Amino acid sequence: MENATSARERAQPKKVHVIGCGAIAREILAVCEANGLDHIELNCLPAIWHNTPEKITPGLREAVARARAQGFERIFIAYADCGTGGLIDRLCEEEGVTRIPGPHCYSFFAGNADFAARWDDDITAFFLTDFLARQFEAFVIEPLGLDRHPELRDMYFGHYRKLVYLSQHEDPVLQEKARRAAATLGLEYEYRYTGYGDLTTSLIEA
C-alpha cells in the first residue's frame, strides 16, 4: 500500500519548464499565480531579443539543452513565432516541444482569432503591450536612434496610421505612457484591454 507522500506526489502535475521571453515574464507569473500553476518553473531569455529575433532560436536551443540536462521532461516555449520566420517551429519539431500559438505576442494577448479578424483594420497599426508601454524609450526610441535623430521618425513610422495599446492590466499610468508614445510617433491612439488572452490557455495546457 502506497504511503501518503507518494500518493500526493502522484497526484501533483509533473513539473513544466517554461522558457519564455523576458518581455512577458510578468504576465506569465501573473497567469501562474491566478491559476495555481505551481508546477511551472520559468526561465526567461533577454527581453531585448524582441528587437533582434535572429538571436531567439539559438538561445532557445541552448535553453532547451540545459533544461534536458537538468532532467526536465516537459518543456514549453513561451514565445510565438516572434519574427523568426518559422525557425522556432522547426526547433519545436526537432526537440519535441510546443510553443504559444500565434505570430507574435500582440496576437496571443489579443487572442489569435480576434487579432486575425481585425487585421484588415489594423494593418497600419503599431502595437504596444504593457511591457512596451513601460519600456517605450528603451525598446523603441533608443534602438531606432530617435532620441538622437528625431527627424527619422517619419521614415520609420510614416506608413503607420495609429498606435494600438493592447493592455494586459488596466493601469492609468501605463495608459498615459502609451498616449505619450502615440504622440511622440505622430500616430492616432487606440486603447484595447485584452487581459492575457491566449497566454492563459497555453500555460494551463502546457
C-alpha positions as CSV (number, residue, x, y, z in Angstrom):
1,M,0.0,0.0,0.0
2,E,1.5,3.3,-1.0
3,N,2.2,5.9,1.6
4,A,0.6,9.4,1.8
5,T,3.7,11.1,0.4
6,S,3.9,9.0,-2.7
7,A,0.2,9.4,-3.3
8,R,0.5,13.2,-3.1
9,E,3.4,13.2,-5.5
10,R,1.5,11.1,-8.0
11,A,-1.5,13.5,-7.8
12,Q,0.6,16.6,-8.4
13,P,1.2,17.8,-12.0
14,K,4.6,17.0,-13.3
15,K,7.0,20.0,-13.4
16,V,6.9,22.0,-16.6
17,H,10.0,24.1,-17.5
18,V,8.8,27.1,-19.4
19,I,11.3,29.0,-21.5
20,G,9.9,32.4,-22.1
21,C,10.6,35.9,-23.5
22,G,11.6,38.3,-20.7
23,A,9.2,40.8,-22.2
24,I,6.3,38.7,-20.9
25,A,7.8,37.4,-17.7
26,R,5.5,39.5,-15.5
27,E,2.4,38.2,-17.4
28,I,3.5,34.6,-17.2
29,L,3.9,34.8,-13.4
30,A,0.6,36.6,-13.1
31,V,-1.2,33.8,-15.0
32,C,0.5,31.1,-13.0
33,E,-0.5,32.8,-9.7
34,A,-4.1,33.4,-10.8
35,N,-4.5,29.8,-11.9
36,G,-2.5,27.9,-9.3
37,L,0.1,26.7,-11.8
38,D,2.7,25.9,-9.1
39,H,4.2,23.2,-11.2
40,I,5.6,25.7,-13.7
41,E,9.2,26.7,-13.5
42,L,10.0,29.8,-15.5
43,N,13.3,30.6,-17.2
44,C,13.4,33.8,-19.3
45,L,15.6,34.8,-22.1
46,P,16.6,38.5,-22.6
47,A,13.7,40.8,-23.4
48,I,15.8,42.9,-25.7
49,W,15.8,40.0,-28.2
50,H,12.4,41.3,-29.0
51,N,14.4,43.7,-31.3
52,T,16.8,41.0,-32.6
53,P,14.8,37.9,-33.5
54,E,17.8,36.2,-35.1
55,K,19.1,35.6,-31.5
56,I,15.9,33.9,-30.3
57,T,16.1,30.4,-31.8
58,P,19.8,29.8,-30.9
59,G,19.1,31.0,-27.4
60,L,16.1,28.7,-27.1
61,R,18.1,25.7,-28.4
62,E,20.7,26.3,-25.7
63,A,18.0,26.7,-23.0
64,V,16.2,23.5,-24.1
65,A,19.5,21.6,-23.9
66,R,20.2,23.0,-20.4
67,A,16.6,22.0,-19.2
68,R,17.1,18.5,-20.6
69,A,20.4,18.2,-18.8
70,Q,18.6,19.3,-15.6
71,G,16.2,16.4,-16.0
72,F,13.1,18.2,-17.2
73,E,10.9,16.0,-19.4
74,R,8.2,18.6,-20.1
75,I,9.4,21.8,-21.7
76,F,7.2,24.6,-23.1
77,I,8.3,27.6,-25.2
78,A,6.6,30.8,-24.2
79,Y,7.2,32.5,-27.5
80,A,5.1,32.9,-30.6
81,D,6.9,32.9,-33.9
82,C,8.2,36.4,-33.0
83,G,9.8,37.3,-36.3
84,T,11.9,34.1,-36.6
85,G,10.3,33.1,-39.9
86,G,9.3,29.6,-38.7
87,L,12.6,28.8,-37.0
88,I,11.0,28.4,-33.6
89,D,8.5,25.9,-35.1
90,R,11.4,23.9,-36.6
91,L,13.1,23.9,-33.2
92,C,9.9,22.7,-31.5
93,E,9.6,19.9,-34.1
94,E,13.2,18.8,-33.6
95,E,13.0,18.9,-29.8
96,G,9.5,17.6,-29.4
97,V,8.3,20.7,-27.5
98,T,5.4,23.1,-28.1
99,R,5.1,26.9,-28.1
100,I,2.3,29.5,-27.7
101,P,0.3,29.6,-30.9
102,G,0.4,32.8,-33.0
103,P,2.7,35.0,-34.9
104,H,3.7,37.3,-32.0
105,C,2.7,38.4,-28.5
106,Y,0.3,41.1,-29.8
107,S,-1.7,38.4,-31.4
108,F,-1.8,35.9,-28.5
109,F,-2.5,38.7,-26.0
110,A,-5.4,39.9,-28.1
111,G,-6.5,36.3,-28.8
112,N,-5.2,34.9,-32.1
113,A,-8.7,34.6,-33.6
114,D,-9.7,38.2,-32.7
115,F,-6.3,39.6,-33.9
116,A,-6.7,37.9,-37.2
117,A,-10.3,39.1,-37.6
118,R,-9.2,42.7,-37.0
119,W,-6.2,42.6,-39.3
120,D,-7.7,44.5,-42.3
121,D,-8.3,47.5,-40.0
122,D,-5.0,47.0,-38.1
123,I,-2.7,46.6,-41.0
124,T,-1.4,50.2,-40.4
125,A,-1.2,49.8,-36.6
126,F,1.9,49.9,-34.4
127,F,1.3,47.9,-31.3
128,L,2.3,48.2,-27.7
129,T,1.8,45.8,-24.8
130,D,2.1,46.7,-21.1
131,F,5.8,45.8,-21.3
132,L,6.4,48.1,-24.3
133,A,4.4,50.9,-22.9
134,R,6.6,50.7,-19.8
135,Q,9.8,50.3,-21.8
136,F,9.0,52.5,-24.8
137,E,12.1,54.6,-24.6
138,A,14.5,51.6,-24.1
139,F,12.9,49.3,-26.7
140,V,11.6,51.7,-29.4
141,I,13.1,55.2,-29.2
142,E,16.7,54.4,-28.3
143,P,17.2,51.4,-30.6
144,L,15.9,53.3,-33.5
145,G,18.1,56.3,-32.6
146,L,15.1,58.7,-32.4
147,D,16.5,60.2,-29.2
148,R,19.5,61.4,-31.2
149,H,17.8,61.9,-34.6
150,P,14.1,62.7,-34.1
151,E,13.9,63.7,-37.8
152,L,14.0,59.9,-38.6
153,R,10.5,59.4,-37.1
154,D,8.6,59.8,-40.3
155,M,10.9,57.5,-42.1
156,Y,10.3,54.7,-39.6
157,F,6.6,55.4,-38.8
158,G,5.2,57.3,-41.8
159,H,3.4,54.2,-43.1
160,Y,1.6,53.7,-39.7
161,R,-1.8,55.3,-39.0
162,K,-2.4,54.5,-35.3
163,L,-0.8,53.2,-32.2
164,V,-2.8,50.4,-30.6
165,Y,-2.2,49.7,-26.9
166,L,-3.1,46.1,-26.1
167,S,-3.3,46.3,-22.3
168,Q,-2.9,43.2,-20.1
169,H,-3.6,45.2,-16.9
170,E,-5.7,48.2,-16.6
171,D,-3.3,50.8,-15.4
172,P,-3.9,54.5,-15.9
173,V,-0.2,55.3,-15.6
174,L,0.6,52.9,-18.5
175,Q,-2.3,54.3,-20.5
176,E,-0.8,57.7,-20.2
177,K,2.6,56.4,-21.2
178,A,1.0,54.8,-24.3
179,R,-0.8,58.1,-25.2
180,R,2.5,59.9,-25.0
181,A,4.2,57.3,-27.1
182,A,1.5,57.7,-29.8
183,A,2.0,61.5,-29.7
184,T,5.8,61.1,-30.0
185,L,5.3,58.9,-33.1
186,G,2.7,61.2,-34.5
187,L,0.0,58.5,-34.5
188,E,-3.6,58.2,-33.5
189,Y,-4.1,56.5,-30.2
190,E,-6.3,53.5,-29.6
191,Y,-6.7,51.5,-26.3
192,R,-7.8,47.9,-26.0
193,Y,-7.9,45.9,-22.8
194,T,-7.1,42.3,-23.7
195,G,-6.1,40.7,-20.4
196,Y,-3.7,37.8,-21.0
197,G,-5.6,36.3,-24.0
198,D,-4.4,33.0,-25.3
199,L,-1.4,33.1,-23.0
200,T,-3.6,31.8,-20.2
201,T,-4.9,28.8,-22.1
202,S,-1.4,28.0,-23.4
203,L,0.1,27.9,-20.0
204,I,-2.7,25.9,-18.4
205,E,-2.4,23.3,-21.2
206,A,1.4,23.2,-21.3
